[in-house]
């Protein structure tokens, strides 16, 4: 099992604490996960990428095909490890990546060097051997990764870890997204607590009790305050005020304080920082333009990172020379309405972009690709056929010439 192979370290007592450098962000991490918009944004981003199928493709003389017979096919597509499916594994990777600034997939291999499992990890620290501690004539990585996998700590070289980095200025060290919106998260948390307390009090704010006497001694005022709270207050928000006292409510108007506007602005800041459209957090829906922008500006850069890491660390040099590559299928994010999809496919078929067989395959119809049929609009002809004299008017001219002779 993977868990038995990890090195377990003691982070207490006199031993060195490898995660001490992250202690400054522990409070931020704990608080930010209580902020509903922030955790919603992380879930949306993680789920968006996790639902995209991971495929192994191969470039051949006949074009690009899906290499479903490669031994990594089932591992990437269905079960990265025996404890979780592909969706859960990728979602955990992305949420850790955005929350902590970096995350990884630990690559478990057998004695032959074949990949047998991928495990999402929280990366604690990178250590670069810039003083020549590693002496070897072989090409070997000099970056050590300290990681935490479900509470178990271990270390490995970066060649054994699929690594994602966010907000990195030097290509090694990273900065968590939440650190850039710390003030916004704190403000939103205070707004949540205020709203909670306001509803708990029946939408009534605090009140002031005024005395007709001129008592100024602090100790006497405290006694009166305690007596009033003990005797005259009620859980039903009804006060029995004795003679000599008057009570005035301190009602804060949420409209005057622009409470709703501030909450919306905080939600927009968090959505923008995570990289998801505001409408996804606000209404849970996207327009077609927003979806394309989301894919281009947020999803694609993350996918490129993962694809390049997997191509280099999961595939061998022999696999890469044979044309194998690991790619995410983003077609599910590009789907439109049935009417628009029909019109797009028809236009592509009419203009010879899609063959009839390929168009049928897109719609889930069983298709034979041995003889593909490409159509062109009336009046158009392939340049090759024109050069070979296969145009209809060329044939007619040939027949007339022969008949005249």
C-alpha positions as CSV (number, residue, x, y, z in Angstrom):
1,X,0.0,0.0,0.0
2,X,1.0,3.6,-0.7
3,X,0.5,4.6,3.0
4,X,3.1,2.1,4.2
5,X,5.8,3.5,2.0
6,X,5.6,7.1,3.2
7,X,8.1,8.5,5.7
8,X,6.3,9.6,8.9
9,X,7.8,12.6,10.6
10,X,7.3,14.0,14.1
11,X,6.5,17.6,14.0
12,X,6.5,18.1,17.7
13,X,9.1,18.2,20.4
14,X,12.7,19.1,19.5
15,X,12.5,17.8,15.9
16,X,12.5,20.2,13.0
17,X,9.1,21.2,11.9
18,X,9.1,21.1,8.1
19,X,5.8,22.9,7.8
20,X,6.8,25.9,10.1
21,X,7.0,28.2,7.1
22,X,3.3,27.9,6.5
23,X,2.3,28.7,10.0
24,X,1.6,32.3,9.1
25,X,-1.2,31.3,6.8
26,X,-2.8,28.7,9.0
27,X,-5.3,31.3,10.4
28,X,-6.1,32.5,6.9
29,X,-6.7,29.0,5.7
30,X,-9.0,28.1,8.6
31,X,-11.0,31.3,8.3
32,X,-11.3,31.4,4.5
33,X,-12.9,27.9,4.4
34,X,-15.7,29.3,6.6
35,X,-16.5,32.0,4.0
36,X,-19.3,30.6,1.9
37,X,-18.4,32.4,-1.4
38,X,-14.8,31.4,-1.2
39,X,-15.5,27.7,-0.6
40,X,-18.2,27.8,-3.3
41,X,-15.7,29.2,-5.8
42,X,-13.2,26.5,-5.0
43,X,-15.9,23.8,-5.5
44,X,-17.0,25.3,-8.8
45,X,-13.4,25.5,-10.2
46,X,-12.5,22.0,-8.9
47,X,-15.7,20.4,-10.3
48,X,-15.4,22.2,-13.7
49,X,-11.9,20.6,-14.3
50,X,-12.6,17.3,-12.6
51,X,-15.6,16.5,-14.9
52,X,-13.4,16.9,-18.0
53,X,-12.3,13.4,-19.2
54,X,-8.5,12.7,-19.2
55,X,-7.6,10.9,-22.4
56,X,-4.4,9.4,-23.9
57,X,-4.1,10.3,-27.5
58,X,-1.7,9.2,-30.2
59,X,-0.7,11.1,-33.3
60,X,-0.5,8.7,-36.3
61,X,-0.3,8.9,-40.1
62,X,-4.1,8.8,-40.1
63,X,-4.5,11.6,-37.7
64,X,-5.0,11.8,-33.9
65,X,-6.6,8.7,-32.3
66,X,-7.6,7.8,-28.7
67,X,-5.0,5.3,-27.4
68,X,-7.5,3.3,-25.3
69,X,-5.1,0.3,-25.2
70,X,-2.4,2.2,-23.3
71,X,-1.9,0.8,-19.8
72,X,-2.5,4.3,-18.3
73,X,-5.9,4.6,-19.9
74,X,-8.0,3.2,-17.1
75,X,-5.8,4.8,-14.4
76,X,-6.3,8.3,-15.8
77,X,-9.9,7.9,-17.0
78,X,-11.4,6.0,-14.2
79,X,-9.3,5.1,-11.1
80,X,-6.1,7.0,-10.3
81,X,-5.8,4.9,-7.1
82,X,-7.7,2.2,-5.3
83,X,-9.2,4.7,-2.9
84,X,-10.8,7.3,-5.2
85,X,-12.2,7.9,-8.6
86,X,-10.8,10.3,-11.2
87,X,-13.3,13.0,-10.4
88,X,-12.5,13.1,-6.7
89,X,-8.8,12.9,-7.3
90,X,-8.7,15.8,-9.8
91,X,-11.1,17.9,-7.7
92,X,-8.9,17.6,-4.7
93,X,-5.9,18.5,-6.7
94,X,-7.4,21.7,-8.0
95,X,-8.9,22.8,-4.7
96,X,-5.6,22.3,-2.9
97,X,-3.8,24.1,-5.7
98,X,-6.0,27.2,-5.5
99,X,-6.3,27.2,-1.7
100,X,-2.6,26.7,-0.8
101,X,-1.0,28.0,-4.0
102,X,0.5,24.6,-5.0
103,X,-0.5,21.0,-5.0
104,X,0.6,17.7,-6.4
105,X,-0.2,14.2,-7.5
106,X,2.2,11.7,-6.0
107,X,3.3,9.2,-8.6
108,X,3.4,5.6,-7.2
109,X,5.5,3.2,-9.4
110,X,6.2,-0.5,-9.3
111,X,9.7,-2.0,-9.5
112,X,9.6,-1.8,-13.4
113,X,8.9,1.9,-13.3
114,X,5.3,1.7,-14.4
115,X,2.8,4.0,-12.8
116,X,0.4,2.2,-10.5
117,X,-1.3,5.1,-8.7
118,X,-1.7,8.9,-8.4
119,X,-2.5,10.5,-5.0
120,X,-3.5,14.2,-4.4
121,X,-1.2,15.9,-1.9
122,X,-0.7,19.1,-0.1
123,X,2.8,20.3,-0.8
124,X,4.5,21.8,2.2
125,X,7.9,22.9,0.9
126,X,10.3,22.8,-2.0
127,X,14.0,22.3,-1.3
128,X,16.5,23.1,-4.1
129,X,20.0,21.5,-4.0
130,X,21.9,24.6,-5.1
131,X,25.1,23.7,-3.1
132,X,25.8,20.3,-4.8
133,X,24.7,18.0,-2.0
134,X,23.6,15.4,-4.6
135,X,26.6,13.8,-6.2
136,X,25.7,11.8,-9.3
137,X,26.8,11.4,-12.9
138,X,23.2,10.7,-13.9
139,X,20.6,13.3,-14.8
140,X,18.7,13.5,-11.6
141,X,16.3,16.1,-10.1
142,X,17.7,18.4,-7.5
143,X,14.4,19.6,-6.2
144,X,13.0,17.8,-3.1
145,X,9.3,18.0,-2.3
146,X,7.9,17.7,1.2
147,X,4.3,16.8,1.1
148,X,1.3,15.8,3.1
149,X,-1.1,13.1,1.9
150,X,-4.2,12.7,4.1
151,X,-2.3,13.6,7.2
152,X,0.8,11.4,6.4
153,X,4.0,13.3,5.6
154,X,6.6,12.2,3.1
155,X,9.3,13.5,0.7
156,X,10.1,12.7,-2.9
157,X,12.0,14.2,-5.8
158,X,9.9,16.5,-8.0
159,X,10.1,13.9,-10.8
160,X,7.8,11.7,-8.8
161,X,5.2,14.4,-8.3
162,X,2.7,16.1,-10.8
163,X,3.1,19.7,-9.5
164,X,0.7,22.6,-10.0
165,X,1.9,26.1,-9.0
166,X,-0.1,29.3,-8.6
167,X,1.1,32.9,-8.5
168,X,4.8,31.8,-8.8
169,X,7.4,34.5,-9.6
170,X,10.4,32.2,-9.8
171,X,8.9,28.9,-11.1
172,X,9.5,27.2,-7.7
173,X,7.8,29.0,-4.8
174,X,4.2,30.0,-4.9
175,X,1.6,32.2,-3.1
176,X,-1.9,31.2,-2.2
177,X,-4.8,33.0,-3.8
178,X,-6.5,33.5,-0.5
179,X,-3.6,35.7,0.7
180,X,-4.5,38.3,-1.9
181,X,-8.1,38.6,-0.7
182,X,-7.5,38.2,3.0
183,X,-9.2,41.5,3.9
184,X,-12.2,40.7,1.7
185,X,-12.6,37.3,3.3
186,X,-12.4,38.8,6.8
187,X,-15.0,41.5,5.9
188,X,-17.3,38.9,4.4
189,X,-17.0,36.7,7.5
190,X,-17.9,39.7,9.7
191,X,-20.9,40.4,7.5
192,X,-22.0,36.8,7.8
193,X,-21.7,36.9,11.6
194,X,-23.5,40.3,11.8
195,X,-26.4,39.0,9.7
196,X,-26.6,35.8,11.8
197,X,-26.8,37.8,15.0
198,X,-29.3,40.2,13.5
199,X,-31.7,37.4,12.6
200,X,-31.1,35.7,15.9
201,X,-32.3,39.0,17.6
202,X,-35.4,39.1,15.5
203,X,-33.9,41.8,13.2
204,X,-33.6,44.1,16.2
205,X,-30.3,45.7,17.0
206,X,-29.0,46.7,20.4
207,X,-30.7,49.1,22.8
208,X,-29.7,51.9,25.2
209,X,-31.1,52.2,28.7
210,X,-31.1,55.7,30.1
211,X,-31.2,56.6,33.8
212,X,-32.8,59.7,35.2
213,X,-30.3,59.8,38.1
214,X,-26.8,61.2,37.7
215,X,-24.8,58.2,38.9
216,X,-21.3,58.4,37.6
217,X,-19.4,55.8,39.5
218,X,-18.4,53.0,37.2
219,X,-18.9,50.3,39.8
220,X,-22.5,51.5,40.5
221,X,-23.3,51.7,36.8
222,X,-22.1,48.1,36.3
223,X,-24.3,46.9,39.1
224,X,-27.3,48.6,37.6
225,X,-26.5,47.2,34.1
226,X,-26.2,43.7,35.5
227,X,-29.4,44.1,37.5
228,X,-31.3,45.3,34.4
229,X,-30.0,42.4,32.3
230,X,-31.0,39.9,35.0
231,X,-34.4,41.2,35.9
232,X,-35.9,43.3,33.3
233,X,-34.8,41.8,29.9
234,X,-36.8,39.0,28.2
235,X,-36.0,36.4,25.6
236,X,-39.1,37.5,23.8
237,X,-37.6,40.9,23.2
238,X,-40.1,42.6,25.5
239,X,-38.7,44.9,28.2
240,X,-40.3,45.8,31.5
241,X,-38.8,49.2,32.3
242,X,-39.2,50.5,35.9
243,X,-39.8,54.1,36.8
244,X,-36.8,56.2,36.3
245,X,-35.5,54.3,33.2
246,X,-36.0,54.9,29.5
247,X,-35.0,52.7,26.6
248,X,-34.0,53.7,23.1
249,X,-33.3,51.2,20.3
250,X,-30.0,51.5,18.3
251,X,-31.3,50.3,14.9
252,X,-28.7,50.3,12.1
253,X,-30.3,50.6,8.7
254,X,-28.8,48.0,6.3
255,X,-29.9,50.1,3.4
256,X,-28.1,53.2,4.7
257,X,-24.9,51.2,5.4
258,X,-25.0,49.7,1.8
259,X,-24.9,46.3,3.3
260,X,-26.1,44.5,0.3
261,X,-23.8,46.3,-2.1
262,X,-20.8,45.6,0.1
263,X,-21.6,41.9,0.1
264,X,-22.0,41.8,-3.6
265,X,-18.7,43.5,-4.1
266,X,-17.0,41.0,-1.8
267,X,-18.5,38.2,-3.7
268,X,-17.2,39.7,-7.0
269,X,-13.7,40.1,-5.6
270,X,-13.5,36.5,-4.5
271,X,-14.9,35.2,-7.8
272,X,-12.4,37.4,-9.8
273,X,-9.4,36.2,-7.7
274,X,-10.3,32.5,-8.0
275,X,-10.9,33.1,-11.7
276,X,-14.5,32.1,-12.1
277,X,-17.3,34.2,-13.6
278,X,-19.4,36.1,-11.0
279,X,-22.6,34.7,-12.4
280,X,-21.6,31.2,-11.5
281,X,-21.5,32.1,-7.8
282,X,-24.5,34.4,-8.0
283,X,-26.9,32.5,-10.2
284,X,-25.1,29.3,-11.0
285,X,-25.5,29.8,-14.8
286,X,-23.3,31.1,-17.6
287,X,-23.9,32.8,-20.9
288,X,-22.2,31.3,-24.0
289,X,-19.7,34.3,-24.1
290,X,-18.9,33.9,-20.4
291,X,-18.4,30.2,-20.8
292,X,-15.8,30.7,-23.6
293,X,-14.1,33.4,-21.5
294,X,-14.0,31.1,-18.5
295,X,-12.5,28.3,-20.6
296,X,-9.9,30.5,-22.2
297,X,-8.7,32.6,-19.3
298,X,-9.0,30.2,-16.3
299,X,-9.5,26.6,-17.3
300,X,-7.1,26.3,-20.2
301,X,-3.9,27.6,-18.4
302,X,-4.5,25.0,-15.6
303,X,-5.1,22.2,-18.1
304,X,-1.9,23.1,-20.0
305,X,0.1,22.8,-16.7
306,X,-1.4,19.4,-15.9
307,X,-1.0,18.1,-19.5
308,X,2.7,19.1,-19.7
309,X,3.4,17.7,-16.3
310,X,1.7,14.4,-17.2
311,X,3.3,14.1,-20.6
312,X,6.8,14.6,-19.0
313,X,6.4,12.5,-15.8
314,X,3.9,9.8,-16.7
315,X,4.8,9.0,-20.3
316,X,8.3,7.6,-21.1
317,X,10.5,9.1,-23.8
318,X,9.6,6.1,-26.0
319,X,5.9,6.9,-25.6
320,X,6.4,10.5,-26.6
321,X,8.4,9.5,-29.6
322,X,5.5,7.2,-30.6
323,X,3.2,10.2,-30.6
324,X,1.4,9.5,-27.2
325,X,0.2,12.5,-25.3
326,X,-2.3,13.1,-22.4
327,X,-5.1,15.6,-23.0
328,X,-8.3,16.8,-21.4
329,X,-11.4,16.7,-23.5
330,X,-12.9,20.2,-23.3
331,X,-15.7,19.5,-25.7
332,X,-18.2,19.2,-22.8
333,X,-17.6,22.9,-22.0
334,X,-18.2,23.9,-25.6
335,X,-21.6,22.4,-26.0
336,X,-24.4,24.7,-27.0
337,X,-28.1,24.2,-27.6
338,X,-29.3,21.4,-29.8
339,X,-30.4,23.9,-32.5
340,X,-27.0,25.7,-32.5
341,X,-25.1,22.4,-32.5
342,X,-27.1,21.1,-35.5
343,X,-26.4,24.3,-37.5
344,X,-22.7,24.2,-36.7
345,X,-22.4,20.6,-37.7
346,X,-24.4,21.2,-41.0
347,X,-22.2,24.1,-41.9
348,X,-19.0,22.1,-41.3
349,X,-20.3,19.2,-43.3
350,X,-21.4,21.4,-46.2
351,X,-18.0,23.1,-46.4
352,X,-16.0,19.9,-46.2
353,X,-14.7,20.5,-42.7
354,X,-16.4,17.4,-41.3
355,X,-17.0,14.2,-43.2
356,X,-20.5,12.7,-43.0
357,X,-19.1,9.8,-40.9
358,X,-17.4,12.2,-38.4
359,X,-20.6,14.3,-38.0
360,X,-22.6,11.2,-37.3
361,X,-20.0,10.1,-34.7
362,X,-20.3,13.4,-32.9
363,X,-24.0,12.7,-32.5
364,X,-23.4,9.3,-31.1
365,X,-24.4,7.3,-34.2
366,X,-22.4,4.2,-35.0
367,X,-20.2,5.0,-37.9
368,X,-17.8,3.2,-40.2
369,X,-14.7,5.3,-40.8
370,X,-13.2,3.1,-43.5
371,X,-14.6,5.2,-46.3
372,X,-15.2,8.8,-45.2
373,X,-17.4,11.0,-47.4
374,X,-16.6,14.7,-47.7
375,X,-19.2,16.9,-49.4
376,X,-18.8,20.4,-50.9
377,X,-21.3,23.1,-51.8
378,X,-22.6,23.1,-55.4
379,X,-20.1,24.9,-57.7
380,X,-17.0,24.1,-55.6
381,X,-14.4,21.6,-56.5
382,X,-11.2,20.3,-54.9
383,X,-8.0,21.8,-56.3
384,X,-6.6,18.3,-56.8
385,X,-9.6,17.3,-58.9
386,X,-9.4,20.5,-60.9
387,X,-5.7,19.7,-61.7
388,X,-6.5,16.1,-62.6
389,X,-9.3,17.3,-65.0
390,X,-12.1,15.7,-63.1
391,X,-14.4,18.7,-63.1
392,X,-17.7,18.1,-64.9
393,X,-17.2,20.9,-67.4
394,X,-13.7,19.6,-68.1
395,X,-15.2,16.1,-68.9
396,X,-17.8,17.7,-71.1
397,X,-15.2,19.6,-73.0
398,X,-13.2,16.4,-73.5
399,X,-16.2,14.6,-74.9
400,X,-17.1,17.4,-77.3
401,X,-13.5,17.6,-78.5
402,X,-13.4,13.9,-79.2
403,X,-16.8,14.0,-81.0
404,X,-15.7,16.9,-83.2
405,X,-12.5,15.1,-84.2
